[in-house]
Amino acid sequence: MQKFSTWMIIALDVIFWLLRVIAAYTYAMGIDFMIQPIDMNMEITMIFVALLAFILIVKRKFLGTVIYMIGYFGYFGVALFNNLQQMMTVGGMIDDYVNVLFSLIGVAL
């Protein structure tokens, strides 16, 4: 890696990735956690796709960024849209607001 900014972006991505791994694990074990996976099968797929993207980003390949962006926009963007639509029509509970927050973080990263 040639730039400090790449290190920082990867560090933020890995921290968010670890949070998603913990969320998937706690959901599979039936433990209550502050966030729930949107779709467990897709969550596991995205965990492994993110690993591939991290390797490509570290090697400064543009393909890694594209894979990461498309995957996370497709996963978190749809959930963000659905949660916001549900909150506008029905009203939101605290779980809905937490899901929106983490979906926004996922789309931003």
Secondary structure as GFF3:
##gff-version 3
##sequence-region A 1 109
A	DSSP	alpha_helix	4	29	.	.	.	ID=ss1
A	DSSP	alpha_helix	40	58	.	.	.	ID=ss2
A	DSSP	alpha_helix	62	72	.	.	.	ID=ss3
A	DSSP	pi_helix	73	77	.	.	.	ID=ss4
A	DSSP	alpha_helix	78	89	.	.	.	ID=ss5
A	DSSP	alpha_helix	94	108	.	.	.	ID=ss6
###
